[in-house]
Structures are given as structure tokens and as C-alpha cells.
Amino acid sequence: MPPTVISDVPGTPDRPPEVEPPRSSLGFGADGAGDAARRRDLRRMKVVATGFLLFAAAVYLFTRYLEHRDGTDVAAWVGYVRAASEAGMVGALADWFAVTALFKHPLGLPIPHTALIRKKKDDIGDQLGGFIEENFMTVEVIEHRARSLDLPRRLSTWLADPVNAPRVSDEAARLISLAAEMLRDEDIEKLIEHAIKWAGEPEWAQPLGRVLEQLIAEDRLEPVFQLACDRAHEWALGSQDLIDRVVDEDVGPSWKPKFVNVLLGDRIYRELVDFTYKVKVDPHHQLRRSMHTFVEQFADDLQHDPDTIARFEKIKQELIGRDEVSDAASTAWKTGKAVIEQMLTDPNSTLRNSLSDATIQLAIRIRNDRPLQDKMNGWVVRAARHIAANYSQEIISVITETVRGWDADDTSRKIELQVGRDLQFIRINGTVVGALAGLVIYTVSVLIFG
């Protein structure tokens, strides 16, 4: 663990010096191509600004040479040029000191109130956060901005445009893929195991009996019985070969004549087809009434017969406790996930087209329904108001804490790269303005005193 560093930011009456927080790993990254270009521009402008200073110094030295050489016979213009160049040097040096003092100690000397950005980094972050909070994160500003955006109308109009359908499909596919990546297979398998165990804890028999009883009372099981009868009749129609094979192999002695097997098989087939047909077309057939009676009795036993309840619960526990159940659930998840991922990678898949079509249809409905837009816009405004009123401090802390986590030297260097080039114009202007000021002052003094 790195040693704790005490900040060199002086304490204030309402806040004593604090222990500097650990440096964040979210600080400035490596210099990119943009930083390299800015560094070249900064270096170039420094050379230009320093050139102005050297030029002013050279002119000053030249005029001083002329004054020394010619004495009282020196030309009148020399005094004006000397005053301008002398003031230009002073202005250039003063502004060089001011610009340099923002980022570092001039000439490496620890002069008070220099290297301001390094020393005041945390204060800059706090002031920036406070400025944003007071001027941008107020409830009134956020509410007004959220209402003026009219986000539901703009978003629905964009989504409803068929030209944007491919992008809508791509973005939806990315979101689903991202969600699938975030859900690890191991976590899903554990969730499935816990869900199966949780589902197996309560008794199923009595609730299931009540459900069956309600379905019977509302005659909801009749379609199920009818489907079973239809499938039984369809199976009977195609059972001729099976019946003949069973009669040949299992009915009567093996030496019985072939025609006997044929006659017996045909008779069984006709009787079976006729019986299943009668059951299929007659809702009041005895077999169907027996099916109803069986289900009614089973529903009653599930609720009131202890032996039936115990046997059902035992079967449930044995079923849930089998590894095949959890393995099947995990396999189903993996298979479903693989299928979905495969469909998402295909731009023309049914899944992606369905997602795109559903999104467009929903957007069209919202776009054409102004009252619905107004209602949704109200939701947006309420959400924005709630965030501004309750979470502005947390949002601003992202700025302040991030700035606190930056390295002071890196912060100073980065800021200099961003604005240092423009600051060199201050040095240039200081040289020029200083020279003009010196010229004016000297001219006025000559006019006054001769």
C-alpha cells in the first residue's frame, strides 16, 4: 500500500488541510495522436513567444550600444526605440512568469503562489462541480430542458422511419448480446438449481387439485379430452401393420393358418377404428364419461386423500431431485442462448426482423398519438426532476472525485497541452503591448519635460 501523502493545498478557515485520497486508476491515459499534435503546437508557440522576447532584448541592447557609443550626439529616435524595447522585455518577462506560474515553478524556484494548478487541483474540481451544480443541475434547469426536448416525439419519429430500421435492428441485437454476455452460464445454472429447489419446497398436490377442480367446473378440460380422442382415432387408423404383427407373433399358436391371422387382425383393426371413432364423435360416450369421472376423482384425491397427496409429493421430490432435471434446464438455457446468438448475428433472421418490426410499430403508435406523447413527456420530466432533486450531489461527485484522483503533475501537464498554445499569445501580446506602452510613456515624458 502506498504511503499516505499530505496535500500541499493550504487549509482554509472552513476546511483544514486534508489527507490526499488515493490516486484513481481512472486518471489520464497514455498520450494519443491528438496530444502529440498539441505538444508540437505548444512547443512552436513557445519558440515564437520567446523569439519576441529575444528580439526585444536584442533591440534594447542595440539601442544601449548606440547611446554608449554616441553619447549626447545619439539620434533622437534611439530613445524612443530603447523605451519601447525595454518595456516590451518587461511585459514579455512578466507574462512569461504569469503563464508559467499556472503550471509549474518558474525556473524551478518554489516561489509562493506558483504551480497553481498542481496545488489547487482539488479546489478546481470542487469549484467546477459547484459551478455545474449551481448553473446546470438545478431542478428548474433540468425540468425545463427535459420538457423542451420532447423526447418521446423525437425518439418515436426517428424509430418509426423505415430508413433507420437496420440500425434499430443492430442496436437491439447488440443490447441482447450484451445482456447474454453479462449472464454467465454458471450463474444461470445456479439460478436454475435454486429455482427448482424453491419450486419444490411447497406442496403441489392440493393447489393442483383445486386447479383441476376449477377447470372441470368451467368445462375447460373438454378440449383436452377431445384432442386425446382425435389423436387416438388417428393412431387407430394407422395401426393395421402393428396389429397384424402382434397377432402373428403373440396371439395363438405359431402353427395356426395364415388366413386366421389375417381375419383376426382385420377384425381387431375394424373394431378398434370403430370404437375410437365413436369415442371421438360422441361427447357423452361411456369412455369419455369415465375420463371425466377419473379426473374429478383425482382432483378430489389430490386435495383430501392423504395417501394420494403423499404419493404425489414423493413423485415430485424424486423428479426434482434427479440430476437430469437440472441438467435438462441448463442444457435448454445453453441451447436457447446459442440459438438466440446465432439469430442475432444474421441480419435477416426472424428474431431480428420481429424485433425491428415490433419497435417500428410501437414507435408509429407513439408518434401518431399526441396525448400519449404528452403523458410520456410528463414521465420524462418527473424522472428528470427526481434525479436533479435527489442525485445531483452524486452526479457532481463524479467530477470532483475524478479530479481528486488525478495525479497533480499529469493534470497540470494535460491542461497545459489543452490551453498552453493559446496562453503563449498572452506572452506575445504582453511583449507588443508593453512595447507600445513604453513608447507612449516615453513620448509623453519627452513632450512634458523636453
C-alpha positions as CSV (number, residue, x, y, z in Angstrom):
1,M,0.0,0.0,0.0
2,P,1.5,3.4,-1.0
3,P,2.2,5.8,1.9
4,T,-0.4,8.5,2.6
5,V,0.6,11.9,1.2
6,I,-0.4,15.1,2.8
7,S,-1.8,17.6,0.3
8,D,0.2,20.9,0.0
9,V,-3.1,22.8,-0.6
10,P,-3.2,25.3,2.2
11,G,-6.1,24.9,4.6
12,T,-9.0,27.4,4.7
13,P,-10.9,28.6,7.7
14,D,-13.8,26.3,7.0
15,R,-11.7,23.4,5.8
16,P,-8.4,22.2,7.2
17,P,-5.8,20.6,5.1
18,E,-7.0,17.1,4.2
19,V,-5.3,13.8,3.6
20,E,-4.9,13.4,-0.2
21,P,-7.0,10.5,-1.5
22,P,-5.5,7.6,-3.3
23,R,-4.8,8.1,-6.9
24,S,-7.6,6.7,-9.1
25,S,-6.8,4.2,-11.8
26,L,-9.3,6.2,-13.9
27,G,-6.8,9.1,-14.4
28,F,-5.4,10.3,-17.7
29,G,-4.4,7.6,-20.1
30,A,-1.5,7.4,-22.4
31,D,-0.9,10.3,-24.8
32,G,-2.6,9.9,-28.1
33,A,-2.1,11.4,-31.5
34,G,-4.0,14.5,-30.5
35,D,-1.7,15.1,-27.6
36,A,1.3,14.7,-29.8
37,A,0.0,17.4,-32.2
38,R,-0.9,19.7,-29.3
39,R,2.5,19.2,-27.9
40,R,4.1,20.2,-31.2
41,D,1.9,23.3,-31.5
42,L,2.7,24.3,-27.9
43,R,6.4,24.0,-28.5
44,R,6.2,26.0,-31.7
45,M,4.2,28.8,-30.0
46,K,6.7,28.9,-27.1
47,V,9.5,29.4,-29.6
48,V,7.6,32.2,-31.2
49,A,6.8,33.9,-27.9
50,T,10.4,33.5,-26.7
51,G,11.5,34.9,-30.1
52,F,9.5,38.1,-29.4
53,L,11.3,38.4,-26.0
54,L,14.7,37.8,-27.5
55,F,14.0,40.3,-30.3
56,A,13.0,43.0,-27.8
57,A,16.2,42.2,-25.8
58,A,18.4,42.5,-28.9
59,V,16.8,45.8,-29.8
60,Y,17.3,47.1,-26.3
61,L,20.9,46.1,-26.2
62,F,21.5,47.6,-29.7
63,T,20.0,51.0,-28.6
64,R,22.0,50.9,-25.4
65,Y,25.1,50.3,-27.5
66,L,24.2,53.3,-29.7
67,E,23.7,55.5,-26.6
68,H,27.1,54.4,-25.2
69,R,28.9,55.0,-28.5
70,D,27.4,58.3,-29.5
71,G,26.8,59.8,-26.0
72,T,25.0,63.2,-26.2
73,D,25.1,63.0,-30.0
74,V,22.9,60.0,-30.2
75,A,20.0,60.2,-32.6
76,A,16.6,61.2,-31.2
77,W,14.8,58.1,-32.3
78,V,17.1,55.8,-30.3
79,G,15.4,56.9,-27.0
80,Y,12.0,56.0,-28.3
81,V,13.1,52.6,-29.6
82,R,15.0,51.9,-26.3
83,A,12.0,52.7,-24.2
84,A,9.7,50.6,-26.4
85,S,12.1,47.6,-26.3
86,E,12.7,47.9,-22.6
87,A,9.0,47.9,-21.8
88,G,8.5,45.1,-24.3
89,M,11.1,43.0,-22.4
90,V,9.4,43.7,-19.1
91,G,6.0,42.8,-20.4
92,A,7.3,39.6,-22.0
93,L,9.0,38.5,-18.8
94,A,6.0,39.4,-16.6
95,D,3.6,37.4,-18.8
96,W,6.1,34.5,-19.1
97,F,6.1,34.4,-15.4
98,A,2.3,34.6,-15.1
99,V,1.8,31.8,-17.7
100,T,4.5,29.5,-16.4
101,A,3.3,30.0,-12.8
102,L,0.0,28.4,-13.7
103,F,1.6,25.0,-14.4
104,K,5.0,24.9,-12.6
105,H,7.5,26.8,-10.6
106,P,9.3,29.3,-12.9
107,L,13.0,28.4,-13.2
108,G,12.3,25.6,-10.7
109,L,12.2,28.1,-7.8
110,P,9.5,27.4,-5.2
111,I,8.0,30.9,-5.4
112,P,4.8,31.4,-3.4
113,H,1.6,31.2,-5.5
114,T,3.2,29.4,-8.4
115,A,2.4,25.9,-9.8
116,L,-1.2,26.9,-9.1
117,I,-2.9,24.0,-11.0
118,R,-0.9,21.4,-9.2
119,K,-1.6,22.9,-5.8
120,K,-5.2,23.8,-6.4
121,K,-6.2,20.8,-8.4
122,D,-8.8,19.6,-5.8
123,D,-10.1,23.1,-5.4
124,I,-10.5,23.4,-9.2
125,G,-12.5,20.2,-9.2
126,D,-14.7,21.4,-6.4
127,Q,-15.3,24.8,-8.0
128,L,-16.1,23.2,-11.3
129,G,-18.5,20.8,-9.7
130,G,-20.1,23.6,-7.8
131,F,-20.4,25.7,-10.9
132,I,-22.1,22.9,-12.8
133,E,-24.4,22.1,-9.8
134,E,-25.5,25.8,-9.4
135,N,-26.0,26.5,-13.1
136,F,-26.8,23.2,-14.8
137,M,-28.1,20.7,-12.2
138,T,-30.8,22.8,-10.7
139,V,-34.3,21.3,-10.7
140,E,-35.7,24.2,-12.8
141,V,-33.0,23.9,-15.5
142,I,-33.2,20.2,-15.7
143,E,-37.0,20.2,-15.8
144,H,-37.2,22.9,-18.4
145,R,-34.6,21.1,-20.6
146,A,-36.3,17.7,-20.2
147,R,-39.7,19.3,-21.2
148,S,-38.2,21.2,-24.2
149,L,-36.5,18.1,-25.6
150,D,-39.9,16.5,-26.3
151,L,-38.0,13.2,-26.2
152,P,-41.0,10.8,-26.8
153,R,-41.9,12.6,-30.1
154,R,-38.4,12.9,-31.4
155,L,-37.4,9.4,-30.5
156,S,-40.6,7.8,-31.8
157,T,-40.3,9.8,-35.1
158,W,-36.8,8.5,-35.5
159,L,-37.6,4.9,-34.7
160,A,-40.7,4.9,-37.0
161,D,-38.6,5.9,-40.0
162,P,-38.0,2.7,-42.1
163,V,-34.7,4.1,-43.1
164,N,-33.5,3.6,-39.5
165,A,-34.8,0.1,-39.3
166,P,-31.4,-1.6,-39.9
167,R,-29.8,0.5,-37.2
168,V,-32.7,-0.3,-34.8
169,S,-32.2,-4.0,-35.5
170,D,-28.4,-3.7,-35.0
171,E,-28.8,-1.8,-31.7
172,A,-31.4,-4.2,-30.4
173,A,-29.2,-7.2,-31.3
174,R,-26.2,-5.5,-29.5
175,L,-28.3,-4.9,-26.4
176,I,-29.5,-8.5,-26.3
177,S,-26.0,-9.8,-27.0
178,L,-24.6,-7.6,-24.2
179,A,-27.2,-9.0,-21.8
180,A,-26.3,-12.5,-22.8
181,E,-22.6,-11.8,-22.3
182,M,-23.3,-10.4,-18.8
183,L,-25.3,-13.5,-17.8
184,R,-22.6,-16.2,-17.2
185,D,-23.7,-19.8,-17.8
186,E,-22.5,-20.7,-14.3
187,D,-24.7,-18.1,-12.7
188,I,-27.7,-19.1,-14.7
189,E,-27.2,-22.8,-13.9
190,K,-27.1,-21.9,-10.2
191,L,-30.2,-19.8,-10.6
192,I,-32.0,-22.7,-12.2
193,E,-31.0,-25.1,-9.5
194,H,-32.2,-22.7,-6.8
195,A,-35.4,-22.0,-8.7
196,I,-36.1,-25.8,-9.0
197,K,-35.4,-26.3,-5.3
198,W,-37.5,-23.3,-4.3
199,A,-40.4,-24.5,-6.5
200,G,-40.2,-28.0,-4.9
201,E,-40.5,-26.7,-1.3
202,P,-44.3,-26.1,-1.1
203,E,-46.8,-28.8,-1.6
204,W,-48.2,-29.1,-5.2
205,A,-50.9,-31.7,-4.7
206,Q,-53.6,-29.6,-3.1
207,P,-53.2,-26.5,-5.3
208,L,-53.1,-28.7,-8.4
209,G,-56.2,-30.5,-7.2
210,R,-58.0,-27.1,-6.8
211,V,-56.9,-26.0,-10.3
212,L,-58.2,-29.3,-11.8
213,E,-61.5,-28.9,-9.9
214,Q,-61.9,-25.4,-11.2
215,L,-61.1,-26.4,-14.8
216,I,-63.6,-29.2,-14.6
217,A,-66.3,-26.9,-13.2
218,E,-65.7,-24.5,-16.1
219,D,-65.6,-27.3,-18.6
220,R,-62.1,-26.3,-19.6
221,L,-60.8,-29.9,-20.0
222,E,-63.2,-30.9,-22.7
223,P,-60.9,-29.6,-25.5
224,V,-58.1,-31.7,-23.9
225,F,-60.3,-34.8,-23.9
226,Q,-61.4,-34.2,-27.5
227,L,-57.8,-33.8,-28.6
228,A,-56.9,-37.1,-26.9
229,C,-59.8,-38.8,-28.7
230,D,-58.8,-37.3,-32.0
231,R,-55.2,-38.5,-31.6
232,A,-56.4,-42.0,-30.5
233,H,-58.6,-42.3,-33.6
234,E,-55.7,-41.1,-35.9
235,W,-53.4,-43.7,-34.3
236,A,-56.1,-46.4,-34.8
237,L,-56.4,-45.6,-38.5
238,G,-52.7,-46.3,-38.9
239,S,-52.4,-49.3,-36.7
240,Q,-53.1,-52.1,-39.2
241,D,-49.4,-53.1,-39.6
242,L,-48.9,-53.1,-35.8
243,I,-52.0,-55.2,-35.2
244,D,-51.0,-57.8,-37.8
245,R,-47.5,-58.1,-36.4
246,V,-48.8,-58.6,-32.8
247,V,-51.3,-61.2,-34.0
248,D,-48.7,-63.1,-35.9
249,E,-46.2,-63.1,-33.1
250,D,-48.2,-63.1,-29.8
251,V,-51.7,-64.4,-30.5
252,G,-52.4,-68.2,-30.6
253,P,-50.0,-71.0,-31.5
254,S,-47.3,-70.4,-34.1
255,W,-48.6,-73.1,-36.4
256,K,-52.1,-71.5,-36.9
257,P,-53.1,-70.9,-40.5
258,K,-52.2,-67.6,-42.1
259,F,-55.7,-66.7,-43.1
260,V,-56.8,-67.0,-39.4
261,N,-54.2,-64.3,-38.5
262,V,-55.5,-62.1,-41.4
263,L,-59.1,-62.5,-40.4
264,L,-58.3,-61.9,-36.7
265,G,-56.1,-58.9,-37.4
266,D,-58.8,-57.3,-39.7
267,R,-61.5,-57.8,-37.1
268,I,-59.4,-56.2,-34.3
269,Y,-58.5,-53.3,-36.6
270,R,-62.1,-52.6,-37.6
271,E,-63.3,-52.9,-34.0
272,L,-60.6,-50.5,-32.8
273,V,-61.2,-48.0,-35.5
274,D,-65.0,-48.1,-35.0
275,F,-64.6,-47.8,-31.2
276,T,-62.2,-44.8,-31.3
277,Y,-64.5,-43.1,-33.9
278,K,-67.5,-43.5,-31.6
279,V,-65.5,-42.1,-28.7
280,K,-64.3,-39.2,-30.9
281,V,-67.7,-38.1,-32.2
282,D,-69.8,-38.7,-29.1
283,P,-69.1,-36.3,-26.2
284,H,-71.3,-38.5,-24.0
285,H,-69.6,-41.8,-24.7
286,Q,-69.2,-44.0,-21.7
287,L,-65.4,-43.9,-22.1
288,R,-65.4,-40.1,-22.1
289,R,-67.7,-40.0,-19.1
290,S,-65.2,-42.4,-17.4
291,M,-62.4,-40.0,-18.3
292,H,-64.3,-37.1,-16.7
293,T,-65.1,-39.2,-13.6
294,F,-61.4,-40.2,-13.2
295,V,-60.2,-36.7,-13.4
296,E,-62.8,-35.5,-11.0
297,Q,-61.9,-38.2,-8.5
298,F,-58.2,-37.5,-9.0
299,A,-58.7,-33.8,-8.3
300,D,-60.6,-34.6,-5.1
301,D,-58.0,-37.1,-4.0
302,L,-55.2,-34.6,-4.6
303,Q,-57.0,-32.3,-2.1
304,H,-58.3,-34.7,0.5
305,D,-56.8,-38.1,0.3
306,P,-53.6,-38.3,2.4
307,D,-52.2,-41.3,0.5
308,T,-52.6,-39.6,-2.9
309,I,-51.1,-36.4,-1.6
310,A,-48.1,-38.3,-0.1
311,R,-47.6,-40.3,-3.3
312,F,-47.8,-37.2,-5.5
313,E,-45.3,-35.3,-3.3
314,K,-42.9,-38.2,-3.3
315,I,-43.0,-38.4,-7.1
316,K,-42.5,-34.6,-7.2
317,Q,-39.4,-34.7,-4.9
318,E,-37.9,-37.7,-6.8
319,L,-38.4,-35.8,-10.0
320,I,-37.0,-32.5,-8.8
321,G,-34.1,-34.3,-7.1
322,R,-32.9,-36.0,-10.3
323,D,-29.8,-34.6,-11.9
324,E,-31.4,-35.0,-15.3
325,V,-33.9,-32.2,-14.5
326,S,-31.4,-29.6,-13.6
327,D,-29.1,-30.8,-16.5
328,A,-32.0,-30.5,-18.9
329,A,-32.8,-27.0,-17.7
330,S,-29.1,-25.9,-18.0
331,T,-28.9,-27.6,-21.5
332,A,-32.1,-25.8,-22.5
333,W,-30.6,-22.4,-21.4
334,K,-27.3,-23.0,-23.3
335,T,-29.1,-24.2,-26.4
336,G,-31.5,-21.3,-26.3
337,K,-28.7,-18.8,-25.8
338,A,-26.7,-20.3,-28.7
339,V,-29.8,-20.2,-30.9
340,I,-30.5,-16.6,-30.0
341,E,-26.9,-15.5,-30.5
342,Q,-26.9,-17.2,-33.9
343,M,-30.1,-15.5,-34.9
344,L,-28.8,-12.1,-33.7
345,T,-25.7,-12.4,-36.0
346,D,-27.9,-12.9,-39.0
347,P,-29.3,-9.5,-40.2
348,N,-32.2,-11.3,-42.0
349,S,-33.1,-13.6,-39.1
350,T,-36.7,-13.9,-38.0
351,L,-35.8,-12.7,-34.5
352,R,-34.1,-9.5,-35.7
353,N,-36.9,-8.8,-38.2
354,S,-39.5,-9.3,-35.5
355,L,-37.7,-7.0,-33.1
356,S,-37.3,-4.3,-35.7
357,D,-41.0,-4.6,-36.8
358,A,-42.3,-4.5,-33.2
359,T,-40.1,-1.5,-32.4
360,I,-41.3,0.4,-35.5
361,Q,-45.0,-0.4,-34.9
362,L,-44.7,0.8,-31.3
363,A,-42.9,4.0,-32.5
364,I,-45.6,4.7,-35.1
365,R,-48.3,4.4,-32.4
366,I,-46.5,6.8,-30.1
367,R,-45.7,9.2,-33.0
368,N,-49.3,9.4,-34.0
369,D,-50.7,9.7,-30.5
370,R,-50.1,13.2,-29.1
371,P,-51.9,12.6,-25.8
372,L,-49.7,9.6,-25.2
373,Q,-46.6,11.7,-26.1
374,D,-47.7,14.3,-23.5
375,K,-48.1,11.6,-20.9
376,M,-44.7,10.1,-21.6
377,N,-43.1,13.5,-21.7
378,G,-44.6,14.0,-18.2
379,W,-42.9,10.8,-17.1
380,V,-39.6,12.1,-18.5
381,V,-39.9,15.4,-16.7
382,R,-40.8,13.7,-13.4
383,A,-37.8,11.4,-13.7
384,A,-35.5,14.3,-14.5
385,R,-36.9,16.3,-11.6
386,H,-36.4,13.4,-9.2
387,I,-32.9,12.9,-10.4
388,A,-32.0,16.6,-10.1
389,A,-33.6,16.9,-6.7
390,N,-32.1,13.8,-5.1
391,Y,-29.0,12.8,-7.0
392,S,-27.3,16.0,-8.2
393,Q,-24.6,15.7,-5.5
394,E,-23.8,12.1,-6.6
395,I,-23.6,13.2,-10.2
396,I,-21.3,16.1,-9.4
397,S,-19.2,13.9,-7.2
398,V,-18.2,12.0,-10.4
399,I,-16.4,15.2,-11.4
400,T,-15.0,16.2,-8.1
401,E,-13.8,12.8,-7.1
402,T,-12.4,12.1,-10.5
403,V,-10.4,15.3,-10.4
404,R,-9.2,14.4,-6.9
405,G,-8.0,11.1,-8.2
406,W,-5.9,12.6,-10.9
407,D,-2.1,13.0,-10.4
408,A,-1.3,16.6,-9.9
409,D,1.6,16.6,-12.3
410,D,-0.4,14.8,-15.0
411,T,-3.3,17.2,-14.5
412,S,-1.0,20.2,-14.9
413,R,0.7,18.8,-18.0
414,K,-2.6,17.8,-19.6
415,I,-4.2,21.2,-19.0
416,E,-1.1,22.9,-20.4
417,L,-1.4,20.8,-23.5
418,Q,-5.0,21.9,-23.9
419,V,-4.7,25.6,-23.4
420,G,-1.0,26.3,-23.3
421,R,-0.8,27.2,-27.0
422,D,-3.4,29.9,-26.6
423,L,-1.7,31.2,-23.5
424,Q,1.5,31.8,-25.4
425,F,-0.4,34.6,-27.2
426,I,-0.6,36.3,-23.9
427,R,3.2,36.4,-23.8
428,I,3.3,37.7,-27.4
429,N,0.6,40.3,-26.6
430,G,2.5,41.3,-23.4
431,T,5.6,42.0,-25.4
432,V,3.8,44.1,-28.0
433,V,1.5,45.9,-25.6
434,G,4.4,46.5,-23.2
435,A,6.5,48.0,-26.1
436,L,3.6,50.3,-27.1
437,A,3.0,51.3,-23.5
438,G,6.7,52.1,-23.0
439,L,6.8,54.1,-26.3
440,V,3.7,56.1,-25.2
441,I,5.0,56.7,-21.7
442,Y,8.4,57.9,-23.1
443,T,6.8,60.1,-25.7
444,V,4.6,61.8,-23.1
445,S,7.5,62.3,-20.8
446,V,9.5,63.9,-23.6
447,L,6.6,66.2,-24.5
448,I,6.3,67.2,-20.9
449,F,9.9,67.6,-19.8
450,G,11.6,68.1,-23.1
